[in-house]
Amino acid sequence: MTKLKLGPLADDRPVKLAAEVPAAVHRDLVAYAAALAAETGGEPVAPEKLVAPMLERFMASDRGFARRRGGAKN
């Protein structure tokens, strides 16, 4: 099995953010949650719980964004 890019999700205090995604993206998030649960041996998480870690990982891997931020993290 291919290793997923996300690992177990950290339990962090969230900030509420509302967003709409296409139905196909939602279906993929549900499928990703199931795959993540199978890989980590846990229960599937709600699809909306995947959005923040996916965005965080995407931004961390974006070299142009890192250069623009000056390499500084919060």
C-alpha positions in Angstrom: 0.0 0.0 0.0 1.2 3.5 -0.8 1.9 5.7 2.2 -0.4 8.7 2.5 1.0 12.2 2.8 -1.0 12.8 6.0 -0.4 11.0 9.2 -2.5 10.9 12.3 -4.2 14.2 12.9 -3.3 16.4 15.8 -6.0 17.5 18.1 -5.6 21.3 18.0 -7.9 24.1 19.0 -9.6 25.1 15.7 -10.7 28.4 14.2 -14.0 28.2 12.4 -13.8 28.7 8.7 -16.7 28.1 6.3 -15.9 27.0 2.7 -17.8 25.4 -0.1 -16.1 22.6 -2.2 -17.3 20.8 -5.3 -19.1 17.5 -4.7 -16.2 15.6 -6.3 -13.8 17.1 -3.8 -16.1 16.1 -0.9 -16.3 12.6 -2.2 -12.5 12.5 -2.5 -12.2 13.8 1.1 -14.5 11.1 2.3 -12.4 8.4 0.5 -9.2 9.9 1.8 -10.6 9.8 5.4 -11.4 6.1 4.9 -7.9 5.4 3.5 -6.2 7.3 6.3 -8.3 5.3 8.9 -7.2 2.1 7.3 -3.6 3.1 7.2 -3.4 4.4 10.8 -5.8 1.8 12.3 -8.2 4.5 13.5 -11.7 5.5 12.9 -12.5 7.6 9.8 -12.5 11.3 10.6 -15.0 13.8 9.2 -13.9 15.1 5.8 -13.8 18.7 7.1 -11.1 17.7 9.6 -8.8 16.8 6.7 -8.9 20.2 5.1 -6.6 22.1 7.5 -3.8 19.5 7.6 -3.9 19.2 3.8 -3.7 22.9 3.4 -0.9 23.1 6.0 1.1 20.4 4.2 0.5 22.0 0.8 1.7 25.4 2.0 4.7 23.9 3.8 5.8 22.2 0.5 5.3 25.3 -1.7 8.8 26.8 -2.1 7.5 30.0 -3.7 5.3 30.6 -0.7 8.1 29.9 1.7 10.4 32.4 -0.2 7.6 35.0 -0.1 7.2 34.5 3.6 10.9 34.9 4.1 11.2 31.3 5.3 9.6 32.3 8.6 7.0 30.2 10.3 4.4 31.5 12.8 
